[in-house]
């Protein structure tokens, strides 16, 4: 069956939202700082059909699709997001969150490279560590690709976070890392003084990968709204740094990694993602 038009898919998606979910969806649209922006009067008191028309007239059909996918991810309406993506054609992580291959990176710091006793740092070190984890990563490849498609996140980026956070599970103790403060392959922070999340699923499950990817999408959205003048690739990199330390610690693009462990989190993850994109089957 061919994809539906964006307008008809938008209407169906909006009809699938509860009244509370629709309120959150509209609020997120109004909070967007990127141009063009939707005025509050254009959404308040409108029917779902009218809201769909506003989105298409404001962003064009292709733009409305991307905005709707991003917004559904931000508010946690993942079932509706997946259904809407299927209705409108395949997900494209490049159009949704930026192209990981175009993100500039300096790679791993010397501190991070010391994990593997490397005598060098930078992109080369990140690539070496990604390659070291590649064999273990293959066990999770199918789940990673499924989750990446579900949320519009490049699977290579998910693999890179798994490599950095848990060395593809090799650094975990019964699924736990960071002295019992973080859970699973992507290290969801459960410390009430940190991320404060409630762990979902087994440490190596698809459910865990979904939870962590939802957190990543949330922070990409936070960075996008905080720094609307950044390019999509810059916002993607900032979102990766925020996944580690939260968006409150990010005040400029050049120093996005300043508060992260090793002072290199997003740069290292991006470099590892680029290696997995080129060499890891993602």
Secondary structure, DSSP 8 states (H G I E B T S, - for coil): -----HHHHHHHHHHHS-HHHHHHHHHHHHH--SSS---HHHHTT--HHHHHHHHHHHHHHHHHHHHHHHHHHHTT-HHHHHHHHHHH----HHHHH--GGGS----B-HHHHGGGT-S--BHHHHHHHHHHHHHHHGGGHHHHHHHHHHHT--HHHHHHHHHHHHTTTTT-BTTEEGGGTEETTTTEE--TTTT-----S-TTSHHHHHHHHHHHHHHHHHHHHH-TTS-HHHHHHHHHHHHHH-GGG---STTTTTTSGGG-HHHHHHHHHHHHHHHS--
